[in-house]
Amino acid sequence: MSAVSGSSSIGAVYDRGYRPYDGARGGRSAARAALLRASIRRALGLRRSWRQKIAPWVLLGMAAIPAIVNVGVKYLTRNTPASDVEFITYREYVEVVTVVLLVFVALTAPDIMCPDRRQRVLPLMFARPLTGVDYVLAKVGAMFAIVFAFAYLPQLVLFIGQTVVSEDGALTYLGDNAEILWQAPVSVIPLSLFYAATGTAIASLSARRVTAGASIVGLFLMTSIISEVLAGEVNRPGFEGSPAGLLDFLSLPLVLRDIVFLGEIHPTLALSGVANAGLWSLIVVVTVIAASLALLLYRYDEVER
């Protein structure tokens, strides 16, 4: 700053020129990682008002309640005849959190996708070393990471709790149930990716969060209803399975879960008894994920789409 003196007043001249940036330049990988972190923070309501934190954390609490209750019951009934009663299994836990995860995706996927298009910030993002592929990977990656955490962490809490309160000792329980350490995460990976890809793809089609959220829930519920109408009642006498179960987006990840935990499809699912149902379910899940990613890449290949 320099000063110019006069006979009656003193003036000041300020130098407000731009200064060069001397820090590290991350390039595309750093930009993609920054967008991934920002999307996760927005979905969880971090660095936002308390109102934005209520829904995601309440849903996380709902997903964890069965695990906490189960461990508490096991602890209170130790060394009693009721200790053998199993409140919920690891396989059943995947089905329990399915509805919670669907609601979470319907709330958060539009929240991380729609504002970018509605507020017209995409041209600014793509003016940097960030491509449409980077944008899609960051958004889907953020949703996948959160959904996987919501689906797996309660099971991890359940496993640790069961290990601690086991009557036979922690080491014995760990040795007898070691397969859970890989079955639990493997069973929720296709579920998490399926929900993340389809949720973000549907949300990319609208600039309104309410419309996008309703469309996500509607897609899963409609496919489930159509499948149930075509397949009929699963528990009726003589039911031998129906290929219509392949249309049920809510149950397809559960079919893959059964393959992981049981090696076969449970009779409560419509695809039970259908030849090669596990393989066909995997093909449909992979196809839907691929179609969702293709739609996202098309939508964000050019800013205007």
C-alpha positions, 0 to 999 in steps of 0.5 A: 500500500502506498500513500499520496500526501496533499495539502488538505487530505491524505489518499490511499492507493491499494494494490488488489492485483491477483497473486499467483497460486504456488500450491500443488495442482492435483489434476483430474484425480484430485478434482474427482476425489474432491467431488466424491467427498463433497457428494458424500458430505452433502448426502449425509448432511455434513457441513449443512444445517441440522435439518439436513442431517435428520433424515440420513442419520435417522435412517442409519439409526433405523438400520442399526436398531436390529443389531443393537437389540439383538446384541442386547437380548443376547447379553440379557439372556446369557446362561439362560434357556432363552440364550439359544433364541436368535432374533435376526440372522446375518442373512435376514439383516440384508432384507431388513435394511433393504427398505431403509436403503431404498428410502435413503437412496430416494432422498439423497440421490436426487439431492446430490444430482438435481441441484447441479443441473438446476443451478447450472453449475455443470459448465463451471465443473466441466471447465476444469480438468473434470470430464463426464466420466469423472463426474459419473464415477464420483457421484455413483461412487459416493452413493455406493460408499454410503449405501454399502456402509449403511448395509454393512456396518450394522452387520459388523456391529452385530458380529462384534456384539455377538462375539463379545457376548457369546457364552462360548467365548469370543475366540470360539464364536469367531472360529465358528462364524468366520465365514460371516466376515466375507459373506456379509460384505460380499452379499451387500456389494451388488445391492449397494451398486444396484441401488447407487447406479439406478438411483443416480441414473433416475435422479439425472433425468430430472432437475426436481428432487421430489420428482426424482425421489418419487420416480426411484421409489416408484420404479422399485415398487412397480417392478415388485408389484408386476412381478408379484402379479405375474408370479402369483402367491409364492407360498401357495401349495405346488408353487415351483418358482416363476421367472417373473421374479427377474422383474422384481428389482427389490428381490433381485439383490436378495437372490444374490444374497441367498446364493452367498449365504445359502448356496441356493435360493430360499423358498420365500422368493419367487425365483426359488426352483427356477433353473439357473435362477442365480445366474439369470439374476446376476445377469439382470443386475449387471445389465441394469447397472450397465444400462444405468451407467450408460445413461449417466455417461450419455447425460453428462457427456455434454453439459446440455443433455 
